[in-house]
Amino acid sequence: MSKLNQILQTAHQRAEQLGLPYSGAVLPDEAYELLQILPKAVLLDVRSHAEWQFVGTVPDAVNIEWKSFPGMTLNPHFLAQLTHQIDPEAVLLVMCRSGARSDQVARLAAENGYSEVYNVLEGFEGDLDARGHRNSVGGWRQRGLPWVQG
């Protein structure tokens, strides 16, 4: 089985196990592999402007804010920005800080005509560690994948 098929099969199995209404869920390193293999794959980062600026970003990701800092209010233009910037035929990989907001966006994208939608589990910063800090337990940055300081 090819690396691509293996990643997609695992992602689809996670979707079934978790009862997800979209294509699947991938780990950060799997998302990175898909971006390398699939020409139509797009990484959508839905964190806030503050997170992009102060925590960092992934090169070539499309950044569309789902919720705005400081109040974490929903972006009323999100869906219009999404459909304007990303082709519904793209393989859409959605990432946030930890995987929660990206799940919400993956659901919304699937409801609105995006047929290949994957949530990036662990997100950019990963889960909290025993001391309540991020970037040490999973996540895009902790796994050593490409990123730049905002």
C-alpha positions in Angstrom: 0.0 0.0 0.0 1.3 3.4 -0.9 2.0 6.1 1.8 -0.8 8.2 0.4 -3.3 5.3 0.6 -2.1 4.4 4.1 -2.6 8.0 5.4 -6.0 8.3 3.8 -7.2 4.9 5.0 -6.1 5.7 8.6 -7.8 9.2 8.3 -11.1 7.6 7.2 -10.9 5.0 9.9 -10.5 7.8 12.5 -13.6 9.5 11.0 -15.6 6.3 11.4 -14.4 5.7 15.0 -15.1 9.3 16.0 -18.4 9.7 14.1 -17.1 12.6 12.1 -19.3 14.1 9.3 -16.2 14.8 7.1 -13.6 12.8 5.4 -11.2 12.2 8.2 -8.6 13.2 10.8 -4.9 13.3 10.3 -1.9 13.9 12.6 0.4 16.8 11.8 3.0 14.7 10.2 0.4 13.0 8.0 -1.0 16.4 7.0 2.5 17.5 6.0 2.9 14.3 3.9 -0.4 14.9 2.2 0.7 18.5 1.3 3.9 17.0 -0.3 2.1 14.3 -2.2 -1.2 15.9 -3.3 -1.1 18.9 -5.6 -4.6 19.9 -4.7 -4.0 19.8 -0.9 -4.4 23.1 1.0 -3.6 23.7 4.6 -6.1 26.1 6.2 -5.0 27.6 9.5 -8.1 29.0 11.3 -6.4 30.4 14.4 -6.6 34.1 15.3 -4.4 36.9 13.9 -2.8 37.1 17.4 -1.9 33.4 17.3 -0.3 33.8 13.8 1.6 36.8 14.8 2.8 35.8 18.3 3.0 31.9 18.1 3.9 31.3 14.4 2.5 30.1 11.1 3.1 27.4 8.6 4.6 28.6 5.3 2.1 28.5 2.4 -0.9 27.9 4.6 -4.1 29.8 3.9 -4.9 31.8 7.0 -8.6 32.6 7.6 -9.6 33.6 11.1 -12.5 31.5 12.5 -12.7 33.4 15.8 -11.1 36.8 16.6 -9.0 37.6 19.7 -9.5 38.8 22.4 -13.2 37.9 22.7 -13.0 34.9 20.4 -16.0 36.1 18.5 -16.9 34.3 15.3 -15.8 35.8 12.0 -19.1 36.6 10.2 -17.3 36.5 6.8 -15.6 33.2 7.3 -17.6 31.1 4.9 -17.4 33.8 2.1 -13.6 34.1 2.7 -13.2 30.3 2.6 -15.2 29.9 -0.7 -13.3 32.8 -2.2 -9.8 31.6 -1.3 -10.1 27.8 -1.5 -11.6 25.7 -4.3 -14.2 23.2 -3.0 -12.4 20.5 -5.1 -9.3 20.9 -3.0 -8.2 18.4 -0.4 -8.7 20.7 2.6 -6.6 20.1 5.7 -7.9 22.3 8.6 -5.7 23.3 11.5 -6.0 25.4 14.7 -4.2 25.5 18.0 -5.2 22.0 19.3 -7.8 20.5 16.9 -11.0 21.8 18.4 -11.8 24.9 16.3 -10.6 23.1 13.2 -13.2 20.4 13.9 -15.9 23.0 13.8 -14.5 24.4 10.6 -14.2 21.0 9.0 -17.9 20.3 9.8 -18.9 23.7 8.2 -16.7 23.1 5.1 -18.2 19.6 4.6 -21.8 21.1 5.0 -20.9 23.7 2.3 -19.7 21.5 -0.5 -16.1 20.7 0.4 -15.9 16.9 -0.2 -12.4 16.1 0.9 -12.0 17.7 4.4 -9.6 16.5 7.1 -9.1 17.9 10.6 -5.4 18.1 11.7 -5.4 16.5 15.2 -3.2 18.1 17.8 -3.2 21.4 15.8 -0.2 23.8 15.7 0.6 23.7 19.4 -0.7 20.3 20.7 -2.3 19.4 23.9 -1.5 20.8 27.4 1.3 19.0 29.3 1.2 18.2 33.0 2.2 21.8 33.8 -0.5 23.3 31.6 1.9 24.3 28.8 1.6 23.7 25.1 4.3 22.8 22.5 5.6 19.8 24.3 2.9 17.2 23.7 2.2 16.8 20.0 1.3 19.5 17.6 2.8 20.8 14.3 5.7 22.7 16.0 6.6 20.0 18.5 6.9 17.5 15.7 9.5 19.7 14.0 7.4 20.4 10.9 8.1 23.7 8.9 6.9 26.9 10.6 8.0 30.5 10.9 7.6 33.1 13.6 4.8 35.5 12.7 
